[in-house]
Every structure is written in structure tokens, then in C-alpha cells.
Amino acid sequence: MSVAPGAALPRLGLPDPGDGVGLREEHYPHLMATPPAEWGVDWFEVITENCLDNQGYAIRVLEHVAAHVPVVFHGVSLSIGSSAPLDMDYLAKVRDLAARFQPLWVSDHLCWTGIGGVNSHDLLPMPLTPESLDHVADRVGRVQDFLGRPLILENPSTYLQFSASQIPEWEFLGRLAERTGCGLLLDVNNVHVSCFNHGLDANAYIDGLPAEHIVQMHLAGPSDCGTHLIDTHDAPVPDAVWPLYARAWDRCGPVATLLEWDANIPPFADLLFELDRARAVRDCLTSERAAA
Amino acid sequence: MAGLAALQDWMQASILGASGAGARAHVLGDNRLTAEDRIHIYASSYRQRLLECLRGEFPVLAALAGETAFDLFAHGYIAAHPSRSYTLYEFGAGFAGYLDGARPPGEADAPAAIPAALARVERARSEVFRAKGIEGEPLPPSDAHADPLIAAMFGLDGRRYWRPDSVRLLALPFDFSATLADRENPPLPLARPSWLAVARTQYRVECHAIEARQYDWLASLAEDAAAASPLPHGDAGLAAWLPVAISRGLVVPVV
């Protein structure tokens, strides 16, 4: 495992905003009643689709939040891997939203969500083939041109692998990033989930990613279904994920860290506790480095 | 692209149809999960996600119908109307129409018509929640007339009115007042005509029972300040109700 000097890594000109959490409706009252200096987070990640065609309270809260700390838009419906044409109406709305709120970046997932106009609202896995790589690379280029900014793509949690796949996911992401200049969002929990589900080596996955393209990491808690893990974002980060986070940080840090919690959402203080744990993991690494 | 398209075509059909047919030809299985099991994870997640979306948007109907009946409605809708939008918010838009179409033929106020009518109310709440509201609108100037009621009745105050996008008007064959008041254990509605205005003020969405005359007037108003119109000449009832309508965000006055 190589240790990269983080400060020297090119990160597509994007800043490292520090530690953040997802902006969720359950926390609106807390955030609107608490002075921003006391929020305890450096930035927020906002689900892009929750803000499109919305002129309600979610936008009022977003205005307030974005006036005080950086925000990032994280999408779930880009469907970059779909064989269906890109949805230019959707992209135009994302571009308009980004122009209004000036997020640090716009991210989505290496996946497809549907074809023929259908949206499964799931992050469906790609067959990882040279053909898919050409297809996705072409679309990433078109999206980046349209949005006028680098696209950041996240590794999804997957529950199946196609027999047609020829390229490991980490290599697919690396080659995609090198070809298109896109950034990568390394979801450490998703690495844990996918590698458990497919019997793969999570350390090898993290070591195989191009550190210089990783601009953000995700942490979350999955559900253990016995035979497999599901990426539910409804629990604290499990013990198995923290060593992976340490390994990823060792290779790629310093880089933005974000805690996702989307179901059974606890009080805001519980999210801060998880970020404290992330900070403790990093402090440990720093101490180890100093001792070495 | 042909290979990718064919594979995605197969996988989407498998998820929507909850079928594992052909899975072994395309998906790797192992001693923990077969290829069919792995497709099943996506197929069941798909249904569960959309079911939870409907439960979230129609909580009173879910409570009134009970879990078994509501889930039956929901699964029928999910099978008949796959989501076609980038946002889950749109998914519930056709639920009331689906329930109307699925019910046995009968009178508009037959018990079987209750689910669709209630779904219409709850969908209106969702729409109003996200609509462009009046939170940023300037407050109307204070009334300088000695008798504001007379001034409003005869248009002497020069005010005209428009209906903001954050209002939905419903003419219903049932009275849902008691049903909506107890969202945990909602009683059945009364089978009698009612008129409802769903509106938002300070980002709070509320359902207001209104009279037919008030419904007709609100429905006649433009949704654009530039096309605002005065109160019907000499209508004392509407003039007396105006302050209430304004305070509830049902109309916006312009001078």
C-alpha cells in the first residue's frame, strides 16, 4: 500500500471542504434553529433530484445552508451507463440548479437507472466491458461539456456481476477517469458491500483506484441480510468499514469525507458522532505516520 | 452498444416482471446466492422502494385502508405504471386516477370511491408542499377605507386578486374533515359533497373546508398576478371571507 503525499495530488482543481453530511428533511428544524457556526459540519451534500422542480421549504433551507457553508449536488438519476439517450431536459435542470447554488461539484454514480423512459430509481450495475467503457466515457465527456464542469462518479453497491464483465470495477473507474478527466467519489461502504457480495478483496479494490482522481469519500452503514449486504444507509458505519476508510485515506487523503444516512435517520448529533469517529481514524493515521 | 442495450433490456424486464428467467445466462451465481437470487434482490428492492414512496405520500389512505388493502392498491399501481420520471416525487401523480379506474362501477359517493378521492387530497398536499408559494410576496398595504368590507364588496379599494400556485381546489363527493383530523386512526368520511382548498403559508400546508361559492370564486381566479381580477361586485359573503382567504394563502391581493 503506497502512501501518497495528499497535498501534492491534483484533484481537478476542486477544493477539500472537510467533513460533511447529507442534507435531509428530518434535520431541517435543527439547522434552521441553530446558528451555522454551531452546525459542526464543514459542508453538506444535497440530493440533486430533491431540488429539481421544487419551490418549497427544501429550497428555502438549501438557500440558508448554501449561504453559510459549501454544498455539493449528488444525483441518482443521471443514468450515465444507460443505453438510452442522455436526458437533456434533466441535465438542463441540473445545470440551472448548479448555476443558482454554485455547488463545489456535481456527482452521480457509475450505473444505469432504466431504459425506454422507465426509471427504476435504483443504481443498477453495468457490465464492465470495453464496450461499456467506450459508451460511458463518451457520455461522461458530453455531460461534462454540457455542465461546464467535471463530473464526479461514485462506485455503486452491487448485488450481481455480469458474466460478460471483463474489467474489475476499480480498473474500469480508473480508466474512465483517465480518459475523461472526471473525478471519483470513493464510497468506502459500497466497496465493503460489493466486495462482500461478490467475494472480492476490498483492500485490493481501494489500492487499485487512481488516488489522484478521488475528490470525495462516502461513509455509511449497510444492512446485513446474512447471505449479502444491502446499501441501506440506515445504521452507523460498521466496524469493517473503518479500516477501509483508513486505507483509502492513507492513499488518497486529504479528501472530502461525507457521512450518508437516509433511513431511520437519527438526531443530527448522532451524525456528528460518526464524523468524530472518522476524525479519530485519521488522527490515528497521522500518529502512525509520525511514529514511522 | 448492442450487447449493452440487450443486457439492460433483459435486466429491466426481469426487475419489472420480477422474473429470474435467463438469469443464469447473464449473471454470476455462487454458493451463497444464485443468479436468480441476485436478480431477485433488485426486483424486490424496486417494488419496496416504490411501495414506501406511496406509503409516504398517502399516509392517511394507508391508515384508513389498512396495510393489506393499501399494499394491494400500491402493487397494482406499481405494476401498471412504472416510474417514468427522474424524481420519485412524480410517481404518485397518477395514483388517484389509477384507483378511480380500478374500482367497480358505481355512484361517485359509493364507498369504493373513497380511496381515489382521499388519494386526490393527499396528492394535492404533496403538490402544494413543493409549489411556488407566497412566502416571498409583499404583504398587502393596510386598508385605508373607513369600512373595508364595503370597499371590498364594491371594488372601491382598487384591489384585484389572484390564486397562487400553492393552492389546489378539490370538489369531492365525501367530507374528509374528520378523516384528515385524525391521521393515525382516520374515520371513514361522510358521503356528502364537500369543497376543499389545500394551501400553504409560511411553508405549512393545510386543508381548508370551504363553501361551494368560495370554491367557484377561487377557481375562477387567474394564477398570475398580471391577470388578477376584482371580487364579484357587491358580494358581501365573499368580501367578509376575504381576510380569511388571504391569511390562509388562498388568494393574493394586488392594488
Interface residues (C-beta under 8 A of the other chain):
Chain A: E49 N50 L52 D53 N54 Q55 G56 Y57 A58 R60 S77 S82 S83 D87 Y90 W112 G114 I115 G116 G117 V118 N119 S120 H121 D122 L124 P127 T129 E131 S132 H135 Y159 L160 Q161 F162 S163 A164 N197 H198 G199 T227 H228 I230
Chain B: M1 G3 L4 A5 L7 Q8 D9 M11 Q12 I15 L16 A25 H26 V27 L28 D30 R32 L33 A35 D37 R38 I39 I41 Y42 S45 Y46 R49 L50 P82 S83 R84 S85 Y86 T87 L88 Y89 F129 R130 A131 K132 G133 E135 D165 R200 Y203
